[in-house]
């Protein structure tokens, strides 16, 4: 499954284990050019429209890890970021406030990650500890016939057992331009920035109707939102200082979500 790199081979996909209505509000808070489409049972895919890794000096891995972290800390569902460039490809799993889990392959498919990371990946996604883990294990072994893009396709095949079904033509390893055009042709939703207040309100309304609804008001809500605010401030400063757009976005999302969540709690009480 070897592929010939294009002029701009770097690209990424964000696989969210939630339906599009739940993904839309937090994704809008990233203030990035993204396309949103359903991707199977309780899955959605976010396709970047822009290519910030070409302009901000950050590698694609760092950009999408920041995005995935920002999405996961403000939601109750995990995010799998698949990324690739000329030299490497990999995956990053973000789930809540837990430390992200990642695995990397060189362009020729040589594994350079730790086996334990793949086991943690399977456990946090609640994949089958026997069948799915056995399907993931070959991806951590050397195989001269499978390059890094083929490894990502293998990850998608395993996630398909958990309900993931990417839209036709959305294949990891393709150029960012092609992914964007295919997603648009299939009717993917263009996410537009609606302002901090409307975006956070939309997210909170979605969550309020779900299992985390009781955490949006009262003492538990204030503790959770206060924790997000305190975690977001240093992350925002750190990301801005390092000119890291992905991590700055994660910090900004946490600050906005925490601050407006506290305001939301007070308004609901009234």
N, C-alpha and C positions, 0 to 999 in steps of 0.2 A: 504494500500500500504506500509506496514511495510517491512523493509529490514534488513538483518543481516549483520553487518559490517564485512569487510574482514580484512586481516592483515594490509593493508595500505589503509584505507577508504578515505583518503583525495584525492580530485581531483578537476578539474575545466574544464570549457569550455568557450571560448570567442566567442560570437556571434556578428559578424560585419555586419552592414547594408550596405553592398557593395559587388560587385562581386569580385571573387578572384584576377583578375588582379590589382584591386585598392588596395586590402588588402596586397598583396605580398610585395611591397617595404617597407611600414612602419613596417610590421611584421618582416622583415629581420633585420631592424634596432634595434630590441630588442635584437638581438644576443642570442636568446634562442632556445632550441630544440622544434620546433613546426611543426605540420602537418596541412596543409590547404586544405579545401574541400568546394565545393559549397554547399549551404544549402537552396535552394529555390530561389524564385524570389528576386533578389537584396539582398541576404544574403550569408554570408560565415561563416564557423566555423573554429576556430583554436583549435586544440587539443594538449595540452602539451605532448611532448615525455619524457621529464625529470620530476623530482619531486623536484624542488629546495626547496620547503617548508620542506622537510625532512632533508636537509643538512645545510641550512643557518640559521636555528633558527627562521625564520619568519613563522607566520601562513599562510595558503593558502590564506585566505581572503586578507591579506596585499600584498602578492606577486601579485595576479591577479588584484587587484585594481591598483597597479602601472603599470602593463602591459596595462590595459584598458585605463588608463589615458594617457599613452605615445602614444598609437595608436590614441586616439581621438583628442589630441591636434595638431597632425600633419595631420589631415584629415578633410573632411567635413561631415563625417558620424559618427553616434554614435556606441558605443560598449557596449554590455551587457555581463558582466562576471557572470557566474554561478559557485558557489564554494560550497564545502562541506567537512566536516571532521567528526570525531567521535562524536563531541558534538553539532555541529551546521551546518546550511546550509544557503545560502543566495544569493542575487543578488546585483550587483553593476552596475549602468549605468554611463558611462562617455560620455560626449558630448562637444567637443571643450574645451574652457577654463572655462566652468561652473563647479561649485562644484559638485562632484560626488553625486549620489543618491543611497542609499542602503536600503535593507530590509533583516531581519534575522529571522530565525526560529530555535528553539531548536531541538535536534535530534528527539524528539517525535512529532514534528510538531507545538509545541506551538509558536504562533507569539510573537516576542519581538521587532518588528519594529513599526514605526509610520504610521498611515493610510495616512497622508499627503505625505509621501515619495512614497507610491504606486500611489497616484494621480499624483504626479510630474513625476514619471516614465512613466505613460501613456501619459501625455501631451508632454513630450520631445520626445517620440517616435512617436508622432502624431497618437496615437491609437484612435479608435472611443470613444468619450467622454461619450457615453451612453452604448453601447453594450459591448465594451471591458472593460470599467471600472467596469461594473456590473459583468463581468466574473472574474475580479481580486479581487473584494471585498471579496468573500468567502475565499480567500487565507490569508486574514488578520484576520479571525475569528477562534476561537477554533474548532477543529474537532479531536476527539480522534481516528478516523479511518484513518487519513492521517498523515504520518510522514514527516520529512523535505524533503526527497527525492521526495515524492509524491507532495509536494508543488512546487518543481522545475519543475516537469513534468507538473503541472498545469500552470506554467508561460510559458513553451514552447507551450502548447496548445493555450494559448491566443495569443502568438506571431505568431502562425501558421495562424491566421486570417489576419496577416499583411504580409504574404508571406513566413515565415520561414518554412523550411522543412528539418529537420536534417536527415542526411544519416541513413539508417537502422542500428540499433545497437548502434548508438550514443545516449545514454540516460544519462541525469544527475543523479548522485548518484552512477554510476558504478565505479569500481576501475580505477585508472589512467592506470594501465597495460592493462586492458581489452579495454578501450577506444582507447588506442594507437594501439593495435593489430587489432581491428575492423576497425579503420580508415585506417591503412595500407592495410588491406585486400580489402578495397573498393577503393583503388587507390588514397588515399589522397597524396597531394604533400608534399615532405619533403623540408622544407625551409632551404636553405644553405646560410651561411654568405658570401657575395661577396665583402666585404670591404665597408667602409663608403662612398667613392665617388660613386661607382657604385650603391649602394643601394639608396642613396639620389637622384642620377640622375634619376634612374628608377621611384622613387616616383614622382619627379617633372614632368617628362615626362607624367606620367599618369594624374596628376592633370592639366597640361597645356592644355590637350585636353578636359577638362571638364569645368564646369561653373566657376571654380575659376581660370581659365587660366589668365585673366587680372591681377590677384593679384600676379603673379610670376615675373613680371617685372615692373620697374618704381617705383615711390614714394611709392605706396601702398605696393608693395612687400618689399621694404626696411624697412618700418614701421613694417610690420607683422614679417619679419624675425628678425629684431632687438628686437622686443618684445619677440619672442621665445628664443632668445639668453639670454636676460636679465632674463627671467623667469627660464630658464634651469640651469643657473650657480648655484644659491643658492639651487635649488632642488637637483642638483647633489651632492653638498657638504653636504647637510643635509642627503640625502640618504646614502652616503658613511660613514658619521659619525655615523649613526645609524645602519650601516651594513644592510641596507634595499635594497636588490637587485632590487625589483620592482620599488621603487621610484628612486633609482640611475639610473636605465634603463630609466625611464621617463625623468630625468634630462639630461642624456647623449643624448637621442634622440632629445630633444629640442635644446640642444647646437649644435649638429651636423646639425640638420635641419636648424636652424637659420643661422649658419655660412656658410654652403655650399649653402644655399638659397641666401645669399648675394653675394657669389662668382658666383653663377649661373646667377644672375641678371646682374652682370658686364660682364660675358662672352657673354650673349645673346645680350647685347648692342653692343658689339664689332662685 
